[in-house]
Amino acid sequence: MTTRTIRALTTAAGLATLAVVFEIPVSTHHSFAMYDQRKVVTLTGVVKQFVPQANHAEIHFMLLAPDHKALAKGDDGKYVEWGLEMAGTAQLERQGISPKTFGAGTLFSVHLNPLRDGSNFGARVGAMAKCPVDPATNKPKFPEPGKHCDSVPGHTLSGGTTF
């Protein structure tokens, strides 16, 4: 082995040891190049499922129709489902975003960078606004058509301070 190879191996071993000692997460993340980061879309929908994962948690949700009185349906007559990629579960919990706070049936709005290929999936941008629940009916209060949960009195923000 050359001196250069030995130095490279020693440096790699040292960095790995530091990562273990200081509990620095060492993981492989994918590129976000698949998302159109020049485009931000704001959507409002109802949580179908929160998928906790170490690197990138996801929320799968059903999109509201433009009148906000029902779920949106596609040309095929099926409900329009979207997916949302976010940070890892531990980081999200520190932001108030968890399976408990965004469980199935939660009505929320989010800004996202959509996939470049046009598929219904995106990467979260900024805070998420959660519509409040009416205590008398135990049902969410819907935003007016053309507006989002941040416009509903009593909404809450998670993952940031402005929507």
N, C-alpha and C positions, 0 to 999 in steps of 0.2 A: 504494500500500500504506500501511496505517496503521502507526503506531509500534508498536502492540500486535502486529500481524502480523509485523513485522520482528523484534521481540524473541522471539516464539515460534519463528520459523524459526532465528534465531541460537542460541537455547537448544537446539533439536533438533540442529542441526549440531554444536554443542559437545559434547553428550552422545554423539553418534555418534562423534566424533573421540576422545573419552576411551575409549569402548568399544574402539576399534581399537588405540589406543596401549597401553592396559593389558590388552589381550586379554580383555576382559570378554565372556562369551558373551551374545549378543543373539539370543534365539530366542522362538518362540511356543509356549507349552505349553497343553494343553487343561485344562479344569477337572476336578477330581476329584469333582465333584458326582454323577457317575454311579455312584460307589461308595458303599455304605452304610457310612459311617464310624462309625456307632453299633454296628455288628456286626463281630466278629472271628471268623473261622472258622479252625481249624487243620486242615490237610490233609497227608497223606503220599502221595507218589507217585514215579514213575520219570520222569526227564527224557526227553522225546521229542526236543526241539529247543530250543537256546538261540538266540535271535534278537537279535544285537547291533544296537543303534541308538543314535544320538547322544543323543536326548532321553529315550527310555524303552525300555530293553531288555526283552525278554520271555522267559519260559521257558514252553514248552508241555509238559505232563506228563500221564501216565496215572495216574489215581487208584488207590490200593490198595483192595481189597475190605476190609470190616470185619474179616475173620479174618486179614488181612495175609499170606495164602498165595498170592494171585493178584491180578490186576488186576480192578478193579470193572467190571461190565457193567451197562448200562442196561436198561430194559424192552424196548428194541429189539434186545438181544443184542450191541450194539456196546460196545467199551471206552469208559469215561467219561474224556473228555479235559478238562483245565482249562488255562487260560492265566493267567499271572502277569505283571503289569506292575510294573516297577521303575524305578530311576533310570537315567540314561544309562550307557553302557558304560564310559566312562573313570572315572566315579565308582565304579561297581561293582567295577572291577578293583582300586581302592584298598582295597576292602572284602573282597577275596579271592573275588569272584564274577565268573566269566568263563566263556567257552565251554570252556576247558580244565578248570576246577575243577568245573563243573556241566555236563559233556558228556552226550551221550545215554547212558542206562543208569544215571545217578546216582540213588540212592535218597535222598530228602530230605523234610524236613517244613518247613512254612512257615505263618505266621499271615498272614491276608489279610483285607481288606475286600472282600466280594463285590459284584458289580454289583447295582444296585437291581432290574434287570429279571429277575433270577434266572438269567441266563446263567452258564455255567461259566467265569468270568473274574474276577480280583480284583487288587487293588493290595497289594503286599507291606507288611507291618507288622513292623518289627524284624528280628531275626536269623533266619537260616535254619539248620537243623540238618541236617548230612549224616551219614547212616549210614556206619559204617566198612565196609571191604571185608575179608573173611576172606582172609588171605594164602595159606592152603592151597588154597582153592577159587577164589579171585579173584572171588567173588560177594559182593554186599552182605549184611550181617547185618540181618535184619528185626526191627523192634520187635514186642513182644508185642501181641496184639489190644487195641485201646483206648488204646494208647500211641503215641508218636512217636519219631523218630530221636534226640531229646534224651535218651531213656531207655536207649539202647543204649551200653554201655561202649565207649569209644574214638571216640565221635561227635565231629565238629568243628562249630564255629559260624562262620558267615561273616555279615558285615554287622551285627555287634553282639556284645556279651559275655554276654547272657542270652537264653534262649529263652522 
